Amino acid sequence: MAAECAERCGTEGIEHGGAEGIEPIAGLAATAGRKGSSQTVRQAARLHAAIVRDSGQGPQ
């Protein structure tokens, strides 16, 4: 659910690093980088990709 919301609406206001008083999402990058195809891994990868895309730190 969170990944779909981030993909549709963007991630403005979410900083994956704790900036502006918002805590980073603990373990997101590690979970997104796991091998496998569980729903948790797929959703973490989608959410991580949306955050990186919107932060300007990755390919657009």
Phi and psi in degrees as a GROMACS rama.xvg file:
@    title "Ramachandran Plot"
@    xaxis  label "Phi"
@    yaxis  label "Psi"
@TYPE xy
-64.0519  -38.4148  ALA-2
-64.1275  -43.6799  ALA-3
-63.2293  -43.0689  GLU-4
-61.3595  -44.4174  CYS-5
-64.517  -39.4091  ALA-6
-66.1598  -40.2268  GLU-7
-77.5507  -42.1976  ARG-8
-105.26  -10.6631  CYS-9
87.4512  177.449  GLY-10
-122.583  26.6952  THR-11
-56.2454  131.341  GLU-12
93.4528  -12.2653  GLY-13
-103.387  121.523  ILE-14
-115.637  118.322  GLU-15
-84.7162  70.5531  HIS-16
177.521  1.00207  GLY-17
87.3343  7.02613  GLY-18
-66.7253  154.217  ALA-19
57.8332  29.9904  GLU-20
79.0405  1.85659  GLY-21
-95.3785  125.927  ILE-22
-70.2176  143.716  GLU-23
-66.3696  159.96  PRO-24
-84.7098  105.028  ILE-25
-59.6307  125.586  ALA-26
78.2078  3.45174  GLY-27
-62.558  -50.3097  LEU-28
-62.414  -40.2195  ALA-29
-65.2904  -43.2986  ALA-30
-66.6916  -41.8295  THR-31
-63.4974  -29.6453  ALA-32
-87.2113  -3.17416  GLY-33
-67.7946  152.874  ARG-34
-82.763  150.602  LYS-35
125.742  175.644  GLY-36
-131.744  25.193  SER-37
-65.9007  158.639  SER-38
-60.2405  -38.2004  GLN-39
-62.0117  -44.9985  THR-40
-65.4449  -44.4934  VAL-41
-62.4925  -43.8788  ARG-42
-68.2993  -39.2759  GLN-43
-62.8929  -41.2732  ALA-44
-63.8093  -41.7351  ALA-45
-64.916  -44.4749  ARG-46
-65.7461  -44.338  LEU-47
-60.6044  -43.7367  HIS-48
-62.1461  -40.372  ALA-49
-65.5079  -40.9865  ALA-50
-66.409  -45.6423  ILE-51
-63.2426  -43.7462  VAL-52
-58.2017  -48.6078  ARG-53
-74.8422  -19.4853  ASP-54
-82.9482  -10.624  SER-55
80.2882  10.7071  GLY-56
-92.4924  -3.8844  GLN-57
-136.733  -177.442  GLY-58
-63.5701  144.876  PRO-59
